[in-house]
Amino acid sequence: MTFFATDAQSIRRALLLDATASGAMGMLLIVGAGPLETLLGLPGGLLRAVGLFLIPFAAFLIWLARRADVLRGLVRTIVIGNVLWVLASLLLLLSGWVSPTGVGMAFVVGQAVAVAVFAYLEHRAVARSATLTTAAGSAVGGR
């Protein structure tokens, strides 16, 4: 039964890592939207709005981390949301809707890569959880 605890821990860790980065980025974007607008070449309103989204998102991830072992479907939804975030970030750069500086492009790509890593870690933890649960169920069922 110890692998269930370890497995649930990996899901929690992935979610808490995502929450920490999301919360920190949210605070940075809210507090620093003005100076970042000039540095990144991205609209301050957009930066502030993203920051205001990330704070409650981080809080939700912390809440979910405590329940991730029983709410795996919700964790999968976070994975899908993270993948969509990565795609939206790349679309933002390719769309022509904004004119980021070189630093701004690196910033958007860098955060997209970080979010892709969170999606991968969360997906892998949930997939491993499902595999272990299935294997344990087969062992208990005598198959």
C-alpha positions in Angstrom: 0.0 0.0 0.0 3.0 2.3 0.3 3.1 2.9 -3.5 -0.3 4.6 -3.2 1.1 7.1 -0.7 4.1 7.7 -2.9 1.9 8.0 -6.0 -0.4 10.5 -4.4 2.6 12.4 -3.2 3.9 12.8 -6.8 0.6 14.2 -7.9 0.6 16.6 -4.9 4.2 17.7 -5.6 3.5 18.4 -9.3 0.4 20.5 -8.4 2.2 22.4 -5.6 5.1 23.1 -7.9 2.7 24.5 -10.5 0.9 26.4 -7.7 4.1 28.0 -6.5 5.2 29.1 -9.9 1.7 30.3 -10.9 1.4 32.3 -7.7 4.8 33.8 -8.0 4.2 34.7 -11.6 0.8 36.1 -10.8 2.3 38.4 -8.1 5.1 39.5 -10.4 2.7 40.4 -13.2 0.3 42.3 -10.9 3.0 44.3 -9.1 5.3 44.8 -12.0 2.9 45.2 -14.9 4.0 48.8 -15.5 7.8 48.3 -15.7 7.3 44.9 -17.4 5.2 46.5 -20.1 8.2 48.5 -21.3 10.7 45.7 -20.9 8.6 43.0 -22.6 6.6 45.0 -25.1 3.4 43.4 -23.9 0.3 45.4 -22.8 0.3 46.2 -19.1 -3.4 45.4 -19.0 -2.8 41.9 -20.4 0.0 41.3 -17.9 -2.2 42.5 -15.0 -5.1 40.4 -16.2 -3.0 37.3 -16.4 -1.6 38.0 -13.0 -5.1 38.4 -11.6 -6.1 35.0 -13.1 -3.0 33.2 -11.8 -3.5 34.0 -8.1 -6.8 32.2 -7.7 -5.6 29.5 -10.0 -2.6 28.9 -7.7 -5.0 28.8 -4.7 -7.1 26.2 -6.6 -4.1 24.1 -7.3 -3.2 24.1 -3.6 -6.7 23.1 -2.7 -6.6 20.3 -5.4 -3.3 19.0 -4.2 -4.8 18.0 -0.9 -7.5 16.0 -2.8 -5.6 14.9 -5.9 -5.7 11.2 -5.0 -9.5 11.2 -5.2 -10.0 13.9 -7.9 -7.7 12.6 -10.6 -10.1 13.6 -13.3 -9.8 17.2 -12.1 -6.0 16.9 -12.3 -6.4 15.7 -15.9 -8.4 18.9 -16.6 -5.6 21.0 -15.2 -3.2 19.1 -17.6 -5.5 20.0 -20.5 -5.7 23.6 -19.3 -1.9 23.8 -19.1 -1.6 22.5 -22.7 -4.1 25.0 -23.9 -2.1 27.8 -22.0 1.0 26.7 -23.9 -0.8 26.8 -27.2 -2.4 30.2 -26.4 1.0 31.6 -25.5 2.5 30.6 -28.8 -0.6 31.9 -30.6 -0.1 35.2 -28.9 3.4 35.5 -30.4 2.4 34.3 -33.9 -0.9 36.3 -34.1 0.5 39.8 -34.5 -1.9 40.9 -31.7 1.2 42.1 -29.7 4.6 43.4 -30.6 6.9 42.0 -27.9 10.5 42.9 -27.6 13.1 40.1 -27.8 13.0 39.9 -24.0 9.2 39.7 -24.2 9.3 36.8 -26.7 11.8 35.0 -24.5 9.6 35.6 -21.5 6.5 34.2 -23.2 8.3 31.2 -24.6 10.0 30.6 -21.3 6.8 30.6 -19.3 5.2 28.4 -22.0 8.0 25.9 -21.6 7.6 25.9 -17.8 3.8 25.3 -18.1 4.5 22.5 -20.6 6.8 20.9 -17.9 4.1 21.2 -15.3 1.6 19.6 -17.7 4.0 16.7 -18.3 4.7 16.2 -14.6 1.0 16.3 -13.7 0.1 14.0 -16.6 2.8 11.5 -15.7 1.8 11.4 -12.0 -1.8 10.8 -12.8 -1.0 8.2 -15.5 1.3 6.4 -13.1 -1.5 6.6 -10.5 -4.0 5.0 -12.8 -1.5 2.2 -13.8 -0.7 1.4 -10.2 -4.4 1.5 -9.2 -5.2 -0.9 -12.0 -2.3 -3.2 -11.1 -3.3 -3.2 -7.4 -6.9 -4.0 -8.4 -5.8 -6.9 -10.5 -3.6 -8.2 -7.7 -6.4 -8.0 -5.2 -8.8 -9.5 -7.6 -6.5 -12.5 -8.1 -5.7 -12.0 -11.7 
